[in-house]
């Protein structure tokens, strides 16, 4: 993706990390997944977030976790 996956701005939800171009907090995706919901469930509830954003976020999180474990 050419633009950032997430953004933080004091003007959007008080600086809460959100998916770029939306007002959907990244934490909401994590809450869905933690609760046993699927990515499709999340996307259905938050149509402003694109599947590519979710996949890119999860891939970045995975890469950071693997790197920190090394």
Buried (B, 14 or more C-beta within 10 A) or exposed (E): EEEEBBBEEEEBEEEBBBBBEBEBBBEBBBEBBEEEBEBEEBBEEBEEBBEEBBEBBBEEEEEEEEEEEE
